[in-house]
Protein backbone atom coordinates (compact mmCIF):
# COMPACT_ATOMS: atom_id res chain seq x y z
CA UNK A 1 0.00 0.00 0.00
CA UNK A 2 1.42 3.38 -1.03
CA UNK A 3 1.24 6.33 1.37
CA UNK A 4 -1.77 8.64 1.02
CA UNK A 5 -1.05 11.31 -1.63
CA UNK A 6 -2.28 14.10 0.61
CA UNK A 7 0.15 13.00 3.29
CA UNK A 8 3.04 13.26 0.88
CA UNK A 9 1.93 16.70 -0.29
CA UNK A 10 1.58 17.91 3.27
CA UNK A 11 5.31 17.44 3.74
CA UNK A 12 5.34 20.92 2.19
CA UNK A 13 7.67 23.11 0.22
CA UNK A 14 10.32 23.08 2.94
CA UNK A 15 10.82 19.31 2.64
CA UNK A 16 10.85 19.43 -1.15
CA UNK A 17 13.28 22.35 -1.22
CA UNK A 18 15.69 20.62 1.13
CA UNK A 19 15.55 17.42 -0.89
CA UNK A 20 15.97 19.30 -4.18
CA UNK A 21 19.06 20.99 -2.79
CA UNK A 22 20.36 17.62 -1.66
CA UNK A 23 19.92 16.21 -5.16
CA UNK A 24 22.19 18.96 -6.47
CA UNK A 25 24.80 18.71 -3.73
CA UNK A 26 24.89 14.95 -3.32
CA UNK A 27 24.97 13.83 -6.91
CA UNK A 28 27.99 11.56 -6.93
CA UNK A 29 27.56 7.84 -6.23
CA UNK A 30 29.07 6.56 -3.01
CA UNK A 31 31.49 3.66 -2.64
CA UNK A 32 30.27 0.08 -2.71
CA UNK A 33 29.61 -1.49 0.68
CA UNK A 34 29.35 -4.99 2.07
CA UNK A 35 25.93 -6.60 2.21
CA UNK A 36 23.39 -6.36 5.03
CA UNK A 37 23.61 -9.21 7.51
CA UNK A 38 21.45 -11.18 9.89
CA UNK A 39 23.49 -12.37 12.88
CA UNK A 40 22.60 -15.21 15.22
CA UNK A 41 23.99 -15.29 18.77
CA UNK A 42 27.29 -17.06 19.36
CA UNK A 43 26.92 -17.09 23.14
CA UNK A 44 23.83 -17.02 25.34
CA UNK A 45 22.60 -17.94 28.75
CA UNK A 46 20.03 -17.68 31.50
CA UNK A 47 21.28 -16.55 34.89
CA UNK A 48 19.20 -16.47 38.06
CA UNK A 49 20.10 -14.16 40.93
CA UNK A 50 18.39 -16.18 43.63
CA UNK A 51 20.89 -17.06 46.34
CA UNK A 52 18.54 -19.74 47.62
CA UNK A 53 15.85 -17.12 48.19
CA UNK A 54 18.25 -15.23 50.43
CA UNK A 55 17.96 -12.01 48.44
CA UNK A 56 19.26 -10.17 45.40
CA UNK A 57 22.92 -9.29 45.16
CA UNK A 58 22.72 -8.30 41.46
CA UNK A 59 25.55 -10.68 40.61
CA UNK A 60 25.49 -13.99 38.81
CA UNK A 61 27.55 -16.28 41.01
CA UNK A 62 27.83 -19.87 42.21
CA UNK A 63 25.15 -19.30 44.84
CA UNK A 64 22.61 -18.78 42.09
CA UNK A 65 20.57 -21.40 40.33
CA UNK A 66 21.45 -22.13 36.74
CA UNK A 67 23.36 -20.96 33.72
CA UNK A 68 22.58 -22.08 30.18
CA UNK A 69 21.83 -25.65 29.19
CA UNK A 70 18.73 -25.26 31.33
CA UNK A 71 16.20 -24.29 28.68
CA UNK A 72 15.24 -21.35 30.85
CA UNK A 73 15.21 -18.91 27.95
CA UNK A 74 11.77 -20.29 27.28
CA UNK A 75 10.95 -20.20 31.00
CA UNK A 76 10.92 -16.45 31.30
CA UNK A 77 12.56 -13.27 32.46
CA UNK A 78 11.21 -12.39 35.87
CA UNK A 79 11.64 -10.54 39.13
CA UNK A 80 9.96 -11.35 42.42
CA UNK A 81 10.25 -9.67 45.83
CA UNK A 82 9.50 -10.56 49.49
CA UNK A 83 5.79 -9.79 49.69
CA UNK A 84 5.10 -12.74 47.39
CA UNK A 85 7.30 -15.03 49.46
CA UNK A 86 10.49 -15.07 47.41
CA UNK A 87 13.41 -13.01 46.16
CA UNK A 88 14.84 -13.94 42.79
CA UNK A 89 15.50 -12.59 39.34
CA UNK A 90 15.96 -14.28 35.98
CA UNK A 91 17.93 -12.54 33.23
CA UNK A 92 18.78 -13.83 29.78
CA UNK A 93 21.66 -12.70 27.60
CA UNK A 94 22.68 -13.05 23.94
CA UNK A 95 26.03 -12.06 22.44
CA UNK A 96 26.85 -11.35 18.79
CA UNK A 97 30.06 -11.20 16.76
CA UNK A 98 30.15 -7.83 14.97
CA UNK A 99 33.11 -8.67 12.76
CA UNK A 100 30.77 -10.60 10.50
CA UNK A 101 28.86 -7.44 9.57
CA UNK A 102 31.64 -6.10 7.35
CA UNK A 103 30.07 -2.61 7.11
CA UNK A 104 32.06 0.58 7.63
CA UNK A 105 30.51 3.68 9.15
CA UNK A 106 27.22 4.08 11.02
CA UNK A 107 24.67 1.29 10.79
CA UNK A 108 21.01 0.72 11.45
CA UNK A 109 20.36 -2.39 13.52
CA UNK A 110 17.26 -4.17 14.78
CA UNK A 111 17.07 -6.78 17.50
CA UNK A 112 14.10 -9.07 16.80
CA UNK A 113 12.71 -11.53 19.34
CA UNK A 114 9.53 -13.31 20.41
CA UNK A 115 7.91 -12.98 23.83
CA UNK A 116 4.61 -13.89 25.41
CA UNK A 117 2.83 -12.89 28.59
CA UNK A 118 2.68 -14.98 31.70
CA UNK A 119 -0.30 -16.68 33.28
CA UNK A 120 1.29 -16.68 36.73
CA UNK A 121 1.43 -12.91 37.35
CA UNK A 122 -1.26 -10.49 36.24
CA UNK A 123 0.64 -7.19 35.93
CA UNK A 124 2.07 -6.22 32.55
CA UNK A 125 5.83 -6.69 32.35
CA UNK A 126 8.15 -3.87 31.33
CA UNK A 127 10.97 -5.80 29.67
CA UNK A 128 14.21 -3.80 29.48
CA UNK A 129 17.05 -4.48 27.06
CA UNK A 130 20.59 -3.41 27.93
CA UNK A 131 23.60 -3.54 25.60
CA UNK A 132 27.11 -4.25 26.85
CA UNK A 133 30.57 -5.09 25.40
CA UNK A 134 30.68 -8.86 24.94
CA UNK A 135 33.41 -11.48 24.85
CA UNK A 136 31.34 -14.24 23.18
CA UNK A 137 31.75 -16.49 26.21
CA UNK A 138 28.97 -17.91 28.39
CA UNK A 139 29.76 -16.57 31.84
CA UNK A 140 27.93 -15.96 35.08
CA UNK A 141 29.40 -12.45 34.97
CA UNK A 142 27.09 -11.69 32.04
CA UNK A 143 24.32 -11.20 34.59
CA UNK A 144 25.71 -7.75 35.38
CA UNK A 145 28.36 -7.23 32.68
CA UNK A 146 29.08 -3.67 31.74
CA UNK A 147 29.38 -0.90 31.02
CA UNK A 148 25.73 -1.51 30.18
CA UNK A 149 23.69 0.97 28.13
CA UNK A 150 19.90 0.99 28.07
CA UNK A 151 18.86 0.16 24.51
CA UNK A 152 15.06 -0.04 24.61
CA UNK A 153 12.10 -1.68 26.32
CA UNK A 154 8.84 -3.39 25.40
CA UNK A 155 5.66 -3.84 27.40
CA UNK A 156 4.45 -7.42 27.58
CA UNK A 157 0.83 -7.73 28.61
CA UNK A 158 -0.17 -10.45 31.05
CA UNK A 159 -1.45 -13.51 29.17
CA UNK A 160 -0.39 -11.98 25.86
CA UNK A 161 -0.01 -14.50 23.05
CA UNK A 162 3.47 -14.95 21.58
CA UNK A 163 4.37 -11.87 19.55
CA UNK A 164 7.39 -10.72 17.60
CA UNK A 165 9.05 -7.46 18.65
CA UNK A 166 11.81 -5.48 16.94
CA UNK A 167 13.73 -2.76 18.76
CA UNK A 168 16.13 -0.30 17.18
CA UNK A 169 19.68 -0.75 18.47
CA UNK A 170 21.59 1.01 15.69
CA UNK A 171 23.11 3.67 17.94
CA UNK A 172 24.51 1.24 20.50
CA UNK A 173 25.88 -1.07 17.78
CA UNK A 174 27.46 1.87 15.93
CA UNK A 175 28.97 3.19 19.18
CA UNK A 176 30.42 -0.20 20.08
CA UNK A 177 31.97 -0.63 16.64
CA UNK A 178 33.37 2.93 16.73
CA UNK A 179 34.93 2.11 20.10
CA UNK A 180 36.73 -0.81 18.49
CA UNK A 181 34.49 -3.47 19.98
CA UNK A 182 34.14 -6.67 17.99
CA UNK A 183 31.12 -8.13 19.84
CA UNK A 184 28.03 -6.86 21.59
CA UNK A 185 25.71 -8.43 24.13
CA UNK A 186 22.06 -7.74 24.92
CA UNK A 187 20.65 -8.50 28.35
CA UNK A 188 16.90 -8.90 28.88
CA UNK A 189 15.58 -8.09 32.34
CA UNK A 190 12.48 -6.76 34.05
CA UNK A 191 12.54 -3.04 34.79
CA UNK A 192 14.47 -2.81 38.08
CA UNK A 193 12.15 0.02 39.17
CA UNK A 194 8.96 -1.90 38.39
CA UNK A 195 6.21 -1.02 40.90
CA UNK A 196 4.90 -4.57 40.85
CA UNK A 197 5.83 -7.16 43.46
CA UNK A 198 6.19 -9.80 40.78
CA UNK A 199 6.56 -9.47 37.05
CA UNK A 200 7.39 -11.97 34.32
CA UNK A 201 7.61 -12.28 30.53
CA UNK A 202 8.38 -15.44 28.58
CA UNK A 203 11.14 -15.09 25.98
CA UNK A 204 10.51 -17.74 23.35
CA UNK A 205 14.02 -19.06 22.71
CA UNK A 206 15.39 -22.57 23.09
CA UNK A 207 18.91 -23.55 24.04
CA UNK A 208 18.95 -26.28 21.41
CA UNK A 209 17.77 -24.10 18.52
CA UNK A 210 19.65 -20.89 17.69
CA UNK A 211 17.07 -19.92 15.06
CA UNK A 212 14.53 -19.28 17.84
CA UNK A 213 16.79 -16.79 19.60
CA UNK A 214 16.86 -13.01 19.12
CA UNK A 215 18.47 -12.06 15.81
CA UNK A 216 20.51 -8.93 15.14
CA UNK A 217 19.93 -7.43 11.69
CA UNK A 218 22.53 -4.87 10.58
CA UNK A 219 22.56 -2.71 7.46
CA UNK A 220 24.29 0.43 6.27
CA UNK A 221 22.65 3.57 7.67
CA UNK A 222 20.90 5.53 4.94
CA UNK A 223 20.96 2.74 2.36
CA UNK A 224 17.37 3.34 1.24
CA UNK A 225 17.39 1.01 -1.77
CA UNK A 226 19.51 -1.66 -0.05
CA UNK A 227 22.24 -1.75 -2.69
CA UNK A 228 24.98 -1.49 -0.05
CA UNK A 229 25.91 2.10 -0.89
CA UNK A 230 24.62 5.49 0.25
CA UNK A 231 24.43 7.63 -2.87
CA UNK A 232 22.20 9.60 -5.25
CA UNK A 233 20.06 6.52 -5.90
CA UNK A 234 18.89 6.54 -2.27
CA UNK A 235 17.27 9.98 -2.46
CA UNK A 236 14.22 8.84 -4.42
CA UNK A 237 13.37 5.88 -2.15
CA UNK A 238 14.02 8.03 0.92
CA UNK A 239 11.63 10.74 -0.34
CA UNK A 240 8.99 8.09 -1.00
CA UNK A 241 9.33 6.81 2.57
CA UNK A 242 9.20 10.20 4.30
CA UNK A 243 6.23 10.60 6.64
CA UNK A 244 6.98 13.92 8.30
CA UNK A 245 7.05 14.28 12.11
CA UNK A 246 5.05 11.63 13.99
CA UNK A 247 4.00 9.79 10.84
CA UNK A 248 4.14 6.00 10.94
CA UNK A 249 6.45 4.57 8.25
CA UNK A 250 5.54 1.67 6.04
CA UNK A 251 7.07 -1.65 7.19
CA UNK A 252 9.31 -1.68 4.11
CA UNK A 253 10.67 1.74 5.12
CA UNK A 254 11.42 0.98 8.77
CA UNK A 255 15.17 0.83 8.17
CA UNK A 256 15.12 4.53 7.23
CA UNK A 257 13.95 5.63 10.67
CA UNK A 258 17.58 6.48 11.36
CA UNK A 259 16.99 8.17 14.72
CA UNK A 260 14.55 5.48 15.91
CA UNK A 261 11.78 7.89 16.89
CA UNK A 262 8.95 6.21 14.98
CA UNK A 263 8.81 8.51 11.95
CA UNK A 264 10.90 9.43 8.90
CA UNK A 265 11.43 13.18 8.71
CA UNK A 266 14.11 15.84 8.22
CA UNK A 267 15.98 14.62 11.29
CA UNK A 268 16.47 11.31 9.52
CA UNK A 269 17.40 13.09 6.30
CA UNK A 270 20.09 14.97 8.22
CA UNK A 271 21.55 11.62 9.24
CA UNK A 272 21.35 10.44 5.65
CA UNK A 273 23.37 13.48 4.57
CA UNK A 274 26.04 12.76 7.18
CA UNK A 275 26.77 9.32 5.73
CA UNK A 276 26.19 10.17 2.06
CA UNK A 277 28.99 8.95 -0.17
CA UNK A 278 30.80 7.34 2.74
CA UNK A 279 31.20 10.47 4.89
CA UNK A 280 31.44 9.52 8.57
C-alpha positions in Angstrom: 0.0 0.0 0.0 1.4 3.4 -1.0 1.2 6.3 1.4 -1.8 8.6 1.0 -1.0 11.3 -1.6 -2.3 14.1 0.6 0.1 13.0 3.3 3.0 13.3 0.9 1.9 16.7 -0.3 1.6 17.9 3.3 5.3 17.4 3.7 5.3 20.9 2.2 7.7 23.1 0.2 10.3 23.1 2.9 10.8 19.3 2.6 10.9 19.4 -1.1 13.3 22.4 -1.2 15.7 20.6 1.1 15.6 17.4 -0.9 16.0 19.3 -4.2 19.1 21.0 -2.8 20.4 17.6 -1.7 19.9 16.2 -5.2 22.2 19.0 -6.5 24.8 18.7 -3.7 24.9 15.0 -3.3 25.0 13.8 -6.9 28.0 11.6 -6.9 27.6 7.8 -6.2 29.1 6.6 -3.0 31.5 3.7 -2.6 30.3 0.1 -2.7 29.6 -1.5 0.7 29.3 -5.0 2.1 25.9 -6.6 2.2 23.4 -6.4 5.0 23.6 -9.2 7.5 21.4 -11.2 9.9 23.5 -12.4 12.9 22.6 -15.2 15.2 24.0 -15.3 18.8 27.3 -17.1 19.4 26.9 -17.1 23.1 23.8 -17.0 25.3 22.6 -17.9 28.7 20.0 -17.7 31.5 21.3 -16.5 34.9 19.2 -16.5 38.1 20.1 -14.2 40.9 18.4 -16.2 43.6 20.9 -17.1 46.3 18.5 -19.7 47.6 15.9 -17.1 48.2 18.3 -15.2 50.4 18.0 -12.0 48.4 19.3 -10.2 45.4 22.9 -9.3 45.2 22.7 -8.3 41.5 25.6 -10.7 40.6 25.5 -14.0 38.8 27.5 -16.3 41.0 27.8 -19.9 42.2 25.1 -19.3 44.8 22.6 -18.8 42.1 20.6 -21.4 40.3 21.4 -22.1 36.7 23.4 -21.0 33.7 22.6 -22.1 30.2 21.8 -25.6 29.2 18.7 -25.3 31.3 16.2 -24.3 28.7 15.2 -21.3 30.9 15.2 -18.9 27.9 11.8 -20.3 27.3 10.9 -20.2 31.0 10.9 -16.4 31.3 12.6 -13.3 32.5 11.2 -12.4 35.9 11.6 -10.5 39.1 10.0 -11.3 42.4 10.2 -9.7 45.8 9.5 -10.6 49.5 5.8 -9.8 49.7 5.1 -12.7 47.4 7.3 -15.0 49.5 10.5 -15.1 47.4 13.4 -13.0 46.2 14.8 -13.9 42.8 15.5 -12.6 39.3 16.0 -14.3 36.0 17.9 -12.5 33.2 18.8 -13.8 29.8 21.7 -12.7 27.6 22.7 -13.1 23.9 26.0 -12.1 22.4 26.8 -11.4 18.8 30.1 -11.2 16.8 30.1 -7.8 15.0 33.1 -8.7 12.8 30.8 -10.6 10.5 28.9 -7.4 9.6 31.6 -6.1 7.3 30.1 -2.6 7.1 32.1 0.6 7.6 30.5 3.7 9.2 27.2 4.1 11.0 24.7 1.3 10.8 21.0 0.7 11.5 20.4 -2.4 13.5 17.3 -4.2 14.8 17.1 -6.8 17.5 14.1 -9.1 16.8 12.7 -11.5 19.3 9.5 -13.3 20.4 7.9 -13.0 23.8 4.6 -13.9 25.4 2.8 -12.9 28.6 2.7 -15.0 31.7 -0.3 -16.7 33.3 1.3 -16.7 36.7 1.4 -12.9 37.3 -1.3 -10.5 36.2 0.6 -7.2 35.9 2.1 -6.2 32.5 5.8 -6.7 32.3 8.1 -3.9 31.3 11.0 -5.8 29.7 14.2 -3.8 29.5 17.1 -4.5 27.1 20.6 -3.4 27.9 23.6 -3.5 25.6 27.1 -4.2 26.9 30.6 -5.1 25.4 30.7 -8.9 24.9 33.4 -11.5 24.8 31.3 -14.2 23.2 31.7 -16.5 26.2 29.0 -17.9 28.4 29.8 -16.6 31.8 27.9 -16.0 35.1 29.4 -12.4 35.0 27.1 -11.7 32.0 24.3 -11.2 34.6 25.7 -7.7 35.4 28.4 -7.2 32.7 29.1 -3.7 31.7 29.4 -0.9 31.0 25.7 -1.5 30.2 23.7 1.0 28.1 19.9 1.0 28.1 18.9 0.2 24.5 15.1 0.0 24.6 12.1 -1.7 26.3 8.8 -3.4 25.4 5.7 -3.8 27.4 4.5 -7.4 27.6 0.8 -7.7 28.6 -0.2 -10.5 31.1 -1.5 -13.5 29.2 -0.4 -12.0 25.9 0.0 -14.5 23.0 3.5 -15.0 21.6 4.4 -11.9 19.5 7.4 -10.7 17.6 9.1 -7.5 18.6 11.8 -5.5 16.9 13.7 -2.8 18.8 16.1 -0.3 17.2 19.7 -0.7 18.5 21.6 1.0 15.7 23.1 3.7 17.9 24.5 1.2 20.5 25.9 -1.1 17.8 27.5 1.9 15.9 29.0 3.2 19.2 30.4 -0.2 20.1 32.0 -0.6 16.6 33.4 2.9 16.7 34.9 2.1 20.1 36.7 -0.8 18.5 34.5 -3.5 20.0 34.1 -6.7 18.0 31.1 -8.1 19.8 28.0 -6.9 21.6 25.7 -8.4 24.1 22.1 -7.7 24.9 20.6 -8.5 28.3 16.9 -8.9 28.9 15.6 -8.1 32.3 12.5 -6.8 34.0 12.5 -3.0 34.8 14.5 -2.8 38.1 12.2 0.0 39.2 9.0 -1.9 38.4 6.2 -1.0 40.9 4.9 -4.6 40.8 5.8 -7.2 43.5 6.2 -9.8 40.8 6.6 -9.5 37.0 7.4 -12.0 34.3 7.6 -12.3 30.5 8.4 -15.4 28.6 11.1 -15.1 26.0 10.5 -17.7 23.4 14.0 -19.1 22.7 15.4 -22.6 23.1 18.9 -23.5 24.0 18.9 -26.3 21.4 17.8 -24.1 18.5 19.6 -20.9 17.7 17.1 -19.9 15.1 14.5 -19.3 17.8 16.8 -16.8 19.6 16.9 -13.0 19.1 18.5 -12.1 15.8 20.5 -8.9 15.1 19.9 -7.4 11.7 22.5 -4.9 10.6 22.6 -2.7 7.5 24.3 0.4 6.3 22.6 3.6 7.7 20.9 5.5 4.9 21.0 2.7 2.4 17.4 3.3 1.2 17.4 1.0 -1.8 19.5 -1.7 0.0 22.2 -1.7 -2.7 25.0 -1.5 0.0 25.9 2.1 -0.9 24.6 5.5 0.3 24.4 7.6 -2.9 22.2 9.6 -5.2 20.1 6.5 -5.9 18.9 6.5 -2.3 17.3 10.0 -2.5 14.2 8.8 -4.4 13.4 5.9 -2.1 14.0 8.0 0.9 11.6 10.7 -0.3 9.0 8.1 -1.0 9.3 6.8 2.6 9.2 10.2 4.3 6.2 10.6 6.6 7.0 13.9 8.3 7.1 14.3 12.1 5.0 11.6 14.0 4.0 9.8 10.8 4.1 6.0 10.9 6.5 4.6 8.3 5.5 1.7 6.0 7.1 -1.7 7.2 9.3 -1.7 4.1 10.7 1.7 5.1 11.4 1.0 8.8 15.2 0.8 8.2 15.1 4.5 7.2 13.9 5.6 10.7 17.6 6.5 11.4 17.0 8.2 14.7 14.6 5.5 15.9 11.8 7.9 16.9 8.9 6.2 15.0 8.8 8.5 12.0 10.9 9.4 8.9 11.4 13.2 8.7 14.1 15.8 8.2 16.0 14.6 11.3 16.5 11.3 9.5 17.4 13.1 6.3 20.1 15.0 8.2 21.6 11.6 9.2 21.3 10.4 5.6 23.4 13.5 4.6 26.0 12.8 7.2 26.8 9.3 5.7 26.2 10.2 2.1 29.0 9.0 -0.2 30.8 7.3 2.7 31.2 10.5 4.9 31.4 9.5 8.6 
